[in-house]
Amino acid sequence: MSQPADDTTSGDEMPQPPDPEPTEPTTPTDPDPVPETPTGDAITWEPHTWYAITYACLTAGCPNQNVVGSAPMFYSNDGQTKNIRVIDSACNKQSKILTATKLNPQPEEE
């Protein structure tokens, strides 16, 4: 009678795991694509009014560059564009307001 083949290794040899597949070197990720700005007229702000807005920082090199954020309650102050701002928390630069939707109904004054 013949003996079956023995697939085990000798006591001193440890089985070696297969070589890992080569991986591509990681590269820094590109910033998100520039968000689309709605075409048409600029936002017309009514004074002392609440809006829901979307915004994005367009500053090159900012960690939040081209990342669209939202603010469900945003106050228009006196309605003048120069006084309506969103500042990015990472780079401290002004973000672009992409959309604004007037809240209906408006929150009650306190």
Backbone bond lengths (Angstrom), bond angles and torsions (degrees), N, CA, C in turn:
res aa  C-N    CA-C-N  psi(-1)  N-CA   C-N-CA  omega(-1)  CA-C   N-CA-C  phi
1 M - - - 1.425 - - 1.496 111.20 -
2 S 1.312 114.30 139.14 1.465 117.96 178.27 1.521 109.12 -94.12
3 Q 1.344 116.22 154.37 1.462 121.36 -179.54 1.533 109.32 -93.50
4 P 1.353 117.21 145.30 1.472 119.25 178.17 1.524 109.90 -66.40
5 A 1.325 114.85 152.14 1.469 120.50 179.32 1.522 108.98 -65.16
6 D 1.313 115.82 141.32 1.455 121.66 -179.19 1.519 108.35 -101.85
7 D 1.380 116.88 117.04 1.465 121.36 -178.55 1.520 111.99 -90.85
8 T 1.285 118.79 1.67 1.457 120.23 -177.58 1.515 109.80 -83.32
9 T 1.328 114.93 156.55 1.459 120.54 178.89 1.513 108.22 -91.18
10 S 1.308 116.09 164.20 1.461 119.04 178.31 1.519 108.98 -69.53
11 G 1.291 118.29 164.14 1.451 123.92 -174.10 1.512 114.45 -58.00
12 D 1.349 119.83 -27.53 1.460 122.09 -177.01 1.530 112.46 -87.06
13 E 1.306 118.60 -20.14 1.466 121.02 -175.69 1.522 109.93 -94.32
14 M 1.322 115.39 132.19 1.460 120.84 175.15 1.524 107.46 -101.27
15 P 1.324 118.53 137.85 1.465 119.15 177.46 1.525 108.93 -64.44
16 Q 1.300 116.37 139.37 1.450 122.64 -178.57 1.529 109.24 -96.45
17 P 1.337 116.88 136.49 1.471 118.66 176.07 1.525 108.95 -69.42
18 P 1.313 117.42 154.12 1.466 119.11 178.43 1.518 110.07 -64.63
19 D 1.327 115.93 153.17 1.461 120.78 178.13 1.528 108.95 -62.28
20 P 1.336 117.00 136.46 1.469 118.38 177.95 1.520 109.78 -68.29
21 E 1.329 114.93 150.58 1.459 118.72 178.38 1.525 108.46 -69.65
22 P 1.331 116.28 143.30 1.474 118.09 179.52 1.531 109.87 -64.20
23 T 1.324 114.63 143.23 1.460 119.82 178.37 1.511 108.72 -112.09
24 E 1.329 114.14 152.56 1.459 118.58 177.54 1.520 108.34 -76.68
25 P 1.334 117.11 144.62 1.471 118.14 178.14 1.524 109.24 -64.45
26 T 1.324 114.54 144.10 1.456 118.34 179.47 1.515 109.65 -78.65
27 T 1.316 114.94 143.25 1.456 120.66 177.01 1.516 107.62 -120.71
28 P 1.325 117.45 153.07 1.458 118.80 177.87 1.524 109.34 -59.97
29 T 1.312 115.34 144.07 1.453 118.60 -179.38 1.522 110.34 -76.64
30 D 1.311 114.45 146.00 1.451 119.74 175.61 1.520 108.50 -73.06
31 P 1.342 117.27 154.57 1.460 118.31 177.12 1.527 109.53 -64.68
32 D 1.325 114.97 159.59 1.457 119.87 176.64 1.528 109.22 -58.31
33 P 1.333 117.16 154.77 1.464 118.55 177.66 1.523 110.46 -63.77
34 V 1.322 115.84 153.98 1.460 121.12 -178.70 1.526 108.68 -62.46
35 P 1.337 117.41 127.90 1.462 119.08 -179.50 1.525 110.78 -66.43
36 E 1.318 114.59 147.32 1.455 119.14 179.09 1.513 109.85 -74.15
37 T 1.326 114.60 133.40 1.449 120.57 175.77 1.515 106.81 -96.28
38 P 1.324 117.52 127.98 1.462 118.92 179.53 1.523 110.54 -57.01
39 T 1.312 115.29 139.59 1.462 119.59 179.31 1.516 109.22 -83.48
40 G 1.277 115.72 162.52 1.459 120.12 179.30 1.515 110.36 114.10
41 D 1.309 114.54 -159.69 1.458 120.40 -176.90 1.517 111.41 -67.96
42 A 1.335 114.13 154.02 1.461 119.95 175.00 1.527 108.02 -66.59
43 I 1.306 115.81 163.20 1.466 120.58 -179.67 1.526 108.71 -66.68
44 T 1.323 116.19 129.99 1.458 121.94 174.27 1.522 107.30 -100.27
45 W 1.325 114.68 115.17 1.459 120.41 -175.77 1.516 109.94 -94.21
46 E 1.323 117.10 133.25 1.460 121.84 171.70 1.517 107.68 -91.96
47 P 1.327 118.29 139.17 1.467 119.56 179.70 1.526 111.87 -66.09
48 H 1.334 114.71 148.39 1.466 123.28 174.31 1.533 111.71 54.28
49 T 1.338 115.89 46.63 1.459 121.87 -175.60 1.522 109.73 -131.21
50 W 1.334 116.04 145.93 1.459 122.38 178.32 1.525 110.07 -95.35
51 Y 1.346 115.30 139.71 1.460 122.65 179.63 1.528 109.85 -133.09
52 A 1.322 116.49 159.54 1.464 123.34 165.45 1.530 104.60 -104.18
53 I 1.340 117.47 127.87 1.471 119.75 -174.91 1.532 111.02 -126.74
54 T 1.335 113.79 161.76 1.462 122.08 165.28 1.520 106.43 -121.69
55 Y 1.316 115.74 150.23 1.462 120.95 -175.85 1.527 109.70 -151.42
56 A 1.335 116.64 163.57 1.465 121.37 175.96 1.514 109.00 -152.94
57 C 1.331 115.72 143.00 1.460 121.12 173.67 1.523 106.99 -83.65
58 L 1.309 117.41 128.92 1.459 121.91 -179.72 1.529 111.99 -107.56
59 T 1.336 117.69 11.87 1.455 123.18 -177.52 1.529 110.59 -73.20
60 A 1.328 116.64 123.22 1.467 121.02 179.22 1.526 109.65 -60.95
61 G 1.332 116.15 134.80 1.454 122.03 178.25 1.515 114.85 87.17
62 C 1.319 117.89 -9.88 1.470 120.59 178.74 1.527 108.97 -72.09
63 P 1.334 118.63 136.95 1.467 120.03 177.36 1.531 112.66 -59.10
64 N 1.317 117.22 -24.41 1.469 121.80 179.09 1.525 112.51 -97.82
65 Q 1.318 117.87 13.71 1.463 121.10 -176.83 1.527 110.14 -55.96
66 N 1.331 116.00 125.21 1.464 125.45 176.13 1.527 113.79 66.82
67 V 1.323 117.83 11.49 1.465 120.82 176.11 1.532 107.20 -86.60
68 V 1.330 116.07 122.20 1.459 120.31 -177.94 1.524 109.24 -83.70
69 G 1.325 115.26 127.46 1.454 121.97 176.34 1.519 109.66 -115.91
70 S 1.314 116.37 172.34 1.461 119.54 178.79 1.520 109.66 -138.83
71 A 1.307 114.24 152.86 1.461 121.81 173.94 1.525 106.24 -131.54
72 P 1.333 117.83 110.70 1.465 119.94 -175.62 1.523 113.84 -70.19
73 M 1.340 116.80 -20.71 1.464 120.55 176.48 1.524 108.75 -135.85
74 F 1.328 115.59 111.45 1.458 122.27 -177.07 1.524 107.51 -133.31
75 Y 1.337 117.09 126.31 1.464 122.22 -174.96 1.525 110.63 -94.50
76 S 1.324 116.09 138.56 1.467 120.77 -175.01 1.525 114.58 -86.03
77 N 1.313 119.04 -0.43 1.465 122.70 -177.82 1.525 109.92 54.38
78 D 1.335 118.00 -124.53 1.466 120.23 -177.95 1.532 112.91 -88.32
79 G 1.326 117.59 3.23 1.461 121.37 177.65 1.523 114.34 85.33
80 Q 1.323 118.21 -3.13 1.467 120.99 179.04 1.521 109.18 -85.85
81 T 1.328 116.40 129.64 1.458 122.45 -176.08 1.521 112.23 -54.68
82 K 1.321 117.34 -35.75 1.475 119.95 -178.84 1.528 112.10 -64.29
83 N 1.334 117.70 -20.20 1.462 121.75 -178.78 1.529 113.17 -103.35
84 I 1.319 117.21 6.45 1.465 121.58 -178.43 1.523 107.32 -113.24
85 R 1.337 116.56 107.70 1.464 120.90 -173.10 1.521 111.77 -139.19
86 V 1.339 114.18 150.04 1.464 122.56 169.01 1.520 105.22 -124.76
87 I 1.323 117.23 123.56 1.461 122.27 -178.52 1.524 108.29 -106.22
88 D 1.336 116.14 130.42 1.462 121.51 178.97 1.529 109.36 -70.72
89 S 1.330 116.20 135.31 1.464 120.59 -176.73 1.523 113.04 -76.56
90 A 1.331 118.63 -19.24 1.468 120.37 -178.18 1.524 112.17 -86.58
91 C 1.333 117.08 -43.46 1.470 119.42 -175.35 1.528 113.24 -110.61
92 N 1.322 117.23 -5.53 1.468 123.03 -179.69 1.522 113.43 60.66
93 K 1.327 116.88 27.63 1.472 121.86 176.55 1.522 108.37 -106.44
94 Q 1.327 115.45 161.90 1.457 120.07 -179.51 1.529 110.65 -72.82
95 S 1.322 115.98 134.13 1.462 122.14 175.31 1.518 109.06 -91.98
96 K 1.325 115.67 158.19 1.467 121.13 178.21 1.528 108.46 -90.04
97 I 1.330 116.25 130.04 1.457 120.91 174.37 1.523 106.85 -81.91
98 L 1.326 116.01 120.94 1.465 121.46 -175.42 1.522 112.28 -89.78
99 T 1.327 116.98 -44.65 1.468 120.99 -179.31 1.524 108.99 -140.70
100 A 1.319 115.02 154.47 1.468 121.40 175.17 1.523 108.08 -144.57
101 T 1.324 115.68 127.00 1.460 121.60 178.36 1.522 107.86 -121.37
102 K 1.322 115.35 121.28 1.466 120.58 -179.99 1.525 109.11 -64.20
103 L 1.341 116.03 131.33 1.458 120.39 178.70 1.523 109.54 -73.94
104 N 1.335 114.57 134.15 1.454 120.16 179.03 1.513 106.80 -137.58
105 P 1.310 119.62 109.32 1.459 127.31 9.13 1.524 111.59 -81.94
106 Q 1.303 115.35 160.73 1.460 121.35 175.43 1.528 108.83 -74.71
107 P 1.339 117.35 143.98 1.475 119.12 175.61 1.533 110.18 -60.30
108 E 1.320 115.05 148.02 1.468 119.59 179.27 1.521 110.32 -70.90
109 E 1.328 115.58 144.76 1.472 120.49 176.18 1.513 108.63 -72.32
110 E 1.323 115.63 146.95 1.466 120.05 178.88 1.495 110.58 -95.35
